[in-house]
Amino acid sequence: MATLDTGQQTHQPVLPQQAALESVSADNPEAGTKRDVDAVLAPGFQHGRGETVGGSPAIDGVTPVPARAGERPRERHPAVFVLDMHGSPLQPTTPARARKLLKSGRAVVARHTPFVIRLKDRTVSDSQVDGVEAGIDPGSKHTGISVFTADGGERRGRYAIQVDHRGPAIGKKLDQRSNYRRRRRSSNLRYRAPRFANRARPKGWIAPSLRHRVETTMTWVDRLSRWAPVRKVHVERVAFDTHAISAGRSLEGAEYQQGTLHGYEVREYLLAKFDRVCSYCDATGVPLNIDHVHPRSRGGSDRVSNLVLACVPCNQAKGSQDLREFAPDRAERILQRAKAPLRDPAAVQATRWALWRTIEARLPTGVGSGGRTKWNRQQSGAAKSHTLDALHVGKLDKVTEMVMEVLIARCSGRGRYARTSPDQHGFPRLRMPRTKTFFGFATGDLVRAVVPKGKYAGHYRGRVVVRSCGSHTVRTAAGPVKTSHRNLRLLQRGDGYTYAVAKEECSS
């Protein structure tokens, strides 16, 4: 059992271990995003991944010291991207400066979301462009991207984007297609020779649901390079070695006792695997310790399959008892989860290197690890989120500014290639129209609706769903609004994403 008092001797394979692994469940996959957590902090612990003050392991020989109250980064509004008269990126500016340029007629709106303006009287050769850098925190369900200016080791946040992937939806569609084909063969409806045995996968092949994460992230890197003078990209290439941890080896190797990560891998693995929840009482938002399912005093090993998370009361109450003695009703479920593979981190590990190689082929790239990212975030006193992790990726001295709002870009797709809508057996039920645009609008376009009268009278903004009759539907935050195409004004063509804005919890 992992002891609470860090002054007592604890087994080396689990060290260095803080008194508490976690103070809040800040990365709960069930919540959909790390940004919705509003938990009460335990006294003496920080928000996010909850390391105790002064208890974090050293990185590169430097002991982390949390930022003092007077040194916390300043919060600011997201910057506005600026293009010159020929469409080349200039240095991002403040919203106040952008409003003055638009009001004076020196600039026009080039894009609505993210907001981009284009100057009418300025070129790159006439401007001073210092350039910006971008940080990327790859994730299985969400990827954080941060745009910042770097002056030596000092970073100032300028823009933050959280990309929500649709990998599970892609996997579901592929399984559905496979079942349709398999059923048609077995039902003897028409013969179609099986081809799955003849397919050759090229070197470096990754599943479509995983490749989607790489391609989506690269799409946003290319977009940001068109809107801002991106000079370098920092990407988190390694979080923890899931293969080495879960392969059944003992954790006594030097790789988990020394080096820059210095004990982070096992903790990060367990926190991600158990969703930052106590295995015995399902408590959340409390400090969590590492506990041995089968106690070491009874011959239990230090393999990760024998380690779970436990809150302080459960950790102390279990003592040297075996799992079946302490929680007989939960024993089977805990054992199954402890031995189960970690799907999301494994998916991230499979795409990190592919993403890094793709970015490195286009832009100068710097790499970082998950351990260093967390250490940097503790130094600045920032909360846990994908975008703040992206701001703290790689080597840096300090972060002096963070953005207050984050753009949530959710992958919605550009429609379907299928010309028919199948029923539950895979047979065509409806035939889809070949024409996608009706009265100048296509499904997915961002529009502004001004409805003069009737049930939906008012001003609205959202994505439109078109119909051939001209009675379109605008999807807004308050619900769908039906109106004529005459009451709509196009703001931005659909680009395969839906957008929302969320407040960033900058401080821990």
N, C-alpha and C positions, 0 to 999 in steps of 0.2 A: 504493500500500500504506500502511496506517495504521502509523505508527511506534510503537515501544514507549516510547521516551524522550519524556516529555511536555515536556521542555525544548526539543526541536527544533521547528522550524516545521512545522506541518501545515496542510493545505488548509482554508480557512475554512468551506466548506460542511459539513464533517464535524465541525468544532469546535463547542463545547468537548467534547473526547473525553478520557476518563480513560485511564490506562495499561491498565486492564483493565475490560471491560464487565461481566463476570460471574465470580463465583467458584464458584458451584454452580448446578446445574440445578434451581432451586427451583420452577419453574413448568412442569414437564414434563407436558403433557396426557396422556401415556401412563400416568402414574402414577395418574391418577384423582383425586388431590388433592395440594395443595402440602404436606400435612402429613406425608407419608411419606418425605421426603428425609432422608437421614442421610449426608452427604458430608463429607469431610475438607477443611477450609479451607486455602487456600494462604496462606503467611505474608504478613501485611500486608493481607489482604483480609477483608471482612466476609462474613457469611452472607447468603443471599437474592440480591438483585440485584447484590451484589458491588462496590459502588463503593469506590474506594480512599479511605483516610482523608484528608479535606481536599480531595479531588479532584472533589467534586460541584459542578455549576454553581450559581450564585446564584439565589435565588428572591426576587422583589420587593426586590432590592437587598441581601439578607442572605445572607452566606456561611455555609453550614451547618457546624457543628462537632459531631462525634459526641459523644454523651453520655459523660461520664466514668464510671468504674466505680462511684463512690459515688452517682451520680445515676440509676442504672438503676431502672426501675419495680419496685415490689414485686409479687410474685405472690400471688394469693389465690384462694380457692375461689369458684365461681359463686354468685351471690346467689339467694335464694328469693323468688318473687313472692308478694305478700300482697294479699288482697281484704278489704274490710270486710264487715260482716254483711249488707249489701245487694248485694254483688258489685261494688262500685266499687273501683278500684285504689288501693292505698296505696303508700308508699315500700318498695321491696324491702329485705329484711333478710338477715342472715347465716344460714348453716345452723345454727349453734349456737343462735341466738335462736329459730329456727323449731322446733327440737327441744324447747326449753323450753315454747314455746306449745302444741305438740301434747301433750306429756307432762302439762302442767297442765290440759288440757281446755279451754283458751281458744280453740283453733283446731281445724279439721278439714281433711283433705286435700280440695282442690277438683279437682285434676288431678295425674296421676302424672308425665307427661313433656310439656313441662317442668314441674317441680314447682311447684305453686301451692297455697297454704293460704288458708283463709278464717277470719277472726276471728269469734267469736260475740258479743263485747261491745264492739265498736269501730265507729265510723262515720267517714266522711271529715271531718265537721265537728268531731269530737273529736280529730283527729290533725293532726300537722304534716307536710304533703306538699310537699317541695321540688321534686319532679319529676325526671325523667331525660330523656336525649336518646338518639337512636339514630343509628348510622352504617351506611351501606350501601355495599358494594363490589360492583357488578354484574359478573357474569362470564358467559361462554358456557355453561360446564358447572357452575360452582359460583358461588354468591353468598354473600358474607360479611355478617353482620348483627351489630352490636355494640351493647349497651346500656350506657350509662355515665352517670355524674353529672358535671356541668360546673360549675365554680366559676371564673368568669372565663375564663381561657385554660387552666386546669388540668382534666384529665380523669382520671376513675377508672373503670376497667372494672368492670362488674358482671355481665354475661352475654354469651355469644358463641354464635352459631348459624351453621352452614354449611349452606346449602340446596343439595342436589344436584338439578339439573334433569334432566328426561327429554325434552328437545327432540329429540334424534336418534331416540328411539323413536317420538315422535309423527310425525315426518317419514316414518319407515319405514312406519308404519301407513297414513298418507295415500297413500303411493305404492302400497301393497298394495291398498287399496280402489280406487284409480284403475285398477290393472291388472285387478282383478276385473271392473269395469264395462266396461272396454274389450274384454276377452276375450268377455264375454257378447254384446256387439254384433257383434263380428267373426265369432263362431261361428254366428250366425243362430239362436240358441236361442230368443230372444224379442226383439222389437224394443223398443229404448229410445232415443228420440231424444237425440242429444248436446245437453247443456245448457251446456257450458263456454263457448260463444260468447255466451250470453245473460246471463252473470253480470256484474253491475256491482259493483265494489269501492268501498266508501265512502271518503271522505277520511280519511287517517291509517291505512288498513288495513295490517296487518302479518301475516305468515304465522302460522299456528297454532302452529308450533314455536317461533316467537319470542314470540308473544303469551303463550304458556305461561310464559315467564320473567318477564314483567311481572306476570301474574296471581298467580303463586306468590309472588313477592316482596311484592306488596301483601297477600296473605293473611297473611303473617307480620307485616307492619307493623300490620295490623288486630288480629291476635291479641295482639301485644305491647302495643298501645294498650288492650286490655281487661284485661291483667294488670298493667300498670305505667303510671304517670302520664307518658306520653311527651309532652313539651312541644315538641320540635323534632326534625326528621330531617335528617341530613346525607347527601347522596348524591354519589357521584363521577359527574359528568356528562360529562366529556371525558377520554379517555386520550391518543389521538393521532389526527390527521386521516388516516385511511387513504386517503381519496379524493385529498387533495392530495399525499400522499407517493407513492402508486402510480400517479398519473396520467401519469407520465413527465416531469414538470417537473424542472428543475434545482433543487437545494437551496440556491441562492444567495439566495433571498428573505429579506427581513428577518424574516419570521415564524419562521424557524428559527435566527436568530442573536440575536434579542433577545426580550424578554418574560419572563413568569414561567416558562414551560417551558424556554426557553433551551437547546435542543439535545436534549431528552429524547425527542422524537417518533421520530426516526430510530432511536435506540438501542432504544427500547421496541418499535418495529415489528420490527426485526431479531431481537431476543431472543425475541419471541413467534413470529415466523415460522419460525425455525430451531430452536425448542425448546431454546435454550441449549446447543447442541451444536456442536462444531467441524465445519465443512462438509467438511474435508479428511480428518480422521482419526477423526471421531465421538467425540472426547474429551469427557467430561463432568466437572463439578466442578473445572474449571480456569479461569483467567482467559481471557477472550475479547476479541479486538480486531476492529475493522472492517477488512475487506480488500476491495480492488477486484478483481473477477473479471478485467476487462480493465484492466491498469495505466494510470494516468494518464500515465505517461511514454510510453506508446504510443498516446495519444489517447483513453483511456477516460474516460467521463463520471462525474459524481457522482450520477447518478440512482440511486434505491433499487434498481432492477432490476439494477444493476451492483455492488451491495454484498452481501457475505456475512459470516458470522462465522468467525473463525479463531483457534485457540489461538496462544500466543506462539511455540512452535517452528515451527509451520506458517507463521505469518505471516512469520517471519524467513527460513525456507527458501525460500518462494515468491519473495520479493524483487520484482523487476520482470518476472518471467516471466508469460507468458500462462497462463490456466487449462489449455488443452490441452497445453501444454508441461510444466506442473508435475504435473498429475493427469489424464492422458489417459483413464484408465479410469473416472473419476468425472465427467468434464466434462459429459456430457449430463445426468446426473441433477442436478448442481448448477445447471446453467443452467435446467432445467425448474422446479426448486424456487424459484430466484431470481425467475423471472418469474410464478410462480403467484400467484393472489390469496390473501389471508389470510382464511379463512372465519370462524374464531372471533371475531377482533377486529371483523370487519365485522358479524357478528351482534350483538355487544355494542353497537357504535355504533348499530345500527338500533333498539335497545331502550332505550338510556340516556335519550333525550329523552322517549320515551313514558312511561317509569317516572317521570321527574322531574315531568312534567306531571300524572300521576295522583296522586303523593304531594302535590304542591303544592296540589291541589284539596281535600285533606283536612286537612293539617297544615302548620304553618310549616316551610319547607324552606330549608336552606342547601346550597350547591353547592361542589364542589371539583374539582380536576383530578388526573389520575394523577401528574403531576410533583410537585405539592405533597404528595400522600399519601406518595410515596416519600421526599421530603425530610423530612417529619415523622417517618416511621418511622426514618430514619437518626439523627435527633436523639435519639430515645429508645433507640436501640440494639436495636430489636425485630427479630425474624426476619421472613421473608416468609411470609405466609399471608393467606387471604381475610379472616378475622375480624380479624386485626391491622391489615390495610389499612382495614377498616371503622372500627376504633377511631381511626385517624389521618386520616380524611377531613376536609377543610376546614381552616379556620384555627384554630390552637391554639398555646399556648406550650409545654406539656409534658404528658406522660402519667405519672402517678405510680403507677398500679396496673393490672395486667393479670390476667385470669382464667387459671387453670391448665388448665381443661378446656373443651372445645368440644362442643356438641351437634350431631351430624350428622343432619340431617333429609333423608332421601332420598325423593323423590317416587315413590310406588308406585302411585298411582291408587286409585280406589274400586271397581274391577271394570269389567265391560264392559256396555254396553247391549244387545249382541247376545243374542238368545235361542237362537241356534244356534252350533255350532262348525263352521266350514267346512273342507273338505279343501283340497288343494293347487290345485284348479281353481276354488275359490270356491263349491262346492255344499255345502249343509248336511250335516254328518256326524253330529253329536250335538245333542240339544235340551237346553238348560240349564234348570234348575228356576227357576220364577218366585219361589219363596220363598227369601229370602236368609238368614233366621235359623232356626237349628235348636237347640232346647233352650236358648234364651237367648243363643246366641253366633252371631256372624257372622264370616265370613272377614276377617281384618285386625285383630280385637280383640286388645288386649294383655291377657294372662291370666297367672295364676300356677298352675302345676300341682304338685300333691302326689300323687305316685304311690306307694301304700303297698307294693306288691310287684310282682314280675315283672321282666322284662328291663329296663324303664325306671324302676325304683324310684329315687326321689329327689325333689328339689325343683327346679323349672324355672320360667323366666319367658321369654315370647316371644310372637310372633304366632301366632294359631290359624287353622287351615284346617278348616272344618266339613264334616261329612258328614251326610246325612239319617238314617243309622243310629245316630248318636250317638257313633261312634268318631272323635274329632277328632285332628288332628295339630298339635303345637306346634312352631314353628320357633324353635330356640334357636341360640346361637353354637356349641354343640358338635354340632349336627345336629338332624334331626327327631325328635320324641318322640311316639309314638302312645299315646293313653290315652282313657278314657271321659270324657264330659262331666261326670260326677259328681265327677271329681277336679280340676275347673277352677274358678278363681275369677276373676271379671272385674275387671281393674284399670282399663282405659280403653277406650272404644269406638274403633274404627278411624276415623281421620281422613284417610286417604289418604297417610300418611307412615310410613316405618319409621325408627326412631331408633337411634343408637349414640353412644357417648361416646369422644372421642379426646383425648389429651393435647396441650396447646398448647405448642409450642416458643417460649417467650416471648423468650428472648435469642438474639441473632445470634452 
